[in-house]
């Protein structure tokens, strides 16, 4: 899974996680319900990524944790849980992000084999040439 219980609590708070998962009304997070949603959300993410990257990941990109939480939150809304515009918008934003990753417009910092792509550590500065030099100003100042 791309996210776990602790990630959901950090993202949305314990109170909201209770309201999303507490089907028996005992005032606690139902770990079975939450894990089921996170598993389903992870499978949905894999569905978008499997055409571009090998899944499952040996070490998930951290950006997918929040995306997984957004999808799980959306999936947990149902008959007893109110769907809000914020929940729907975050889900739709997540799907658009995953579609961009699937199309190659956005990368996860990995190559197609799933290996982390390292960027160069050096900076390069290129000058476009002098704008005001002795030749342009006849040796004088402005």
N, C-alpha and C positions, 0 to 999 in steps of 0.2 A: 504494500500500500504506500501511496505517496504521502499520506498524513496519518496521524494517530490521534487518540483522544486528547492528549495534551495540546496538540496543535489547534484543535477545534476550540478548546477552552481559552487558549491564548488569543485566538482570532476573534471570538464572539462572546466570550465570558461564560461563566458557569451557569448563570441564570438562563441565558438563551439556550445553551446546550440542554439544560433540563427541560425547558419548554418544548424543544424540538424532539426529544427522545422519550420522555416520561409517559409511556402509554398506560402504565398502571397507576399513575397519580400518587407515587410514593415520595415525590420531592427529590429524586436523585436522577443522575444521568444513567440511562439504560445503556450499558456498554455493548450489549448485543445489537441493539437497534443502531447505535452510532457506528459500530464496526461494520455492520452491513451496508450502511450508506457510504462509508469511506471506501469499502471494497468496490462497491458499484461505481463510485466516482472515479476510482483508480482505473477500473476497466474502461470507463468512458474515455479517460485521458489516453490510455493505451490504444484505443481505437483510432484516435487521431494521429498518434505518433508512430504507430507500427509500420506505416508506409515509408517513413523517413529514417527511423532509428530502431535499433534492436531493443525490444522490450521483453521482459522487465529489466529495469536498470540495476546494475550492481551497486551504484551509488547515485541516487536520484538527484537531479538538479533542484536546488532549493526553491526555485521559482515555482515548481510544481506543487509544493506544499500548500501554498495559499490558494492555488487554482483548485486543488483537490477539496479543500475546505469549502470553497464557494459552491462547488458542484454538490457536495454532500449536504450542505445547508439547504440548497434548492430542492434536492431529492427528499429531504425530511419533511418538507412542507406537504401537508395533505389535509384530510378531512378535519382533524383536530388542531392543526397548526396553521396559522394565518400566513398566507403568502403576502409579502410586502413588495413594494416597488423596488426598494433597495436590494432585496434578495434576488429578484428577477433580473435587475440591471447588472448585478455582479456576475450572475450566471451567464447572461448573454455576453458580457465583456470577456469572460473566461473562454467561452466557446469561440468568439472571434479571434482571441489570442491563439487558441489551439488550431484553428483553421489556418492562420498565418504561419504557424510552425509547420503544419502539414504541407503547406504549399511551398515552403522554403523562403518565404518573405522575412521570417524571424527565425533565428537559430537559438538553440539552447546551449551554445558554447561547446557543442560536440560535433565531431565529424559523423559521417553516415555509419561508421562502425561503433559509435557510441563513446569514443574516446574523447577526453577533454582536449580542446584546442587551446594551446598556449599562445598568447600574443607576445610579440617582441617587447623587450623592456627598454629599448633605446628610443630617444626622440630624434627626429630629423627636422632640421630647419632649412628651408630653401628660400633664397632671396630672389626677388623678381628683377633685381638690378637697381641701380641708383636712379632716383627721380630728380634730385637736385645735386649735381656735382659741379666741378669747375667748368666743365665743357658747357653745361646748360646755363650757367649764370655768369659766364665770361670771367670766372675767377673771383667774383665778388659775392657779397651776401645779398640777401633779399632786398 
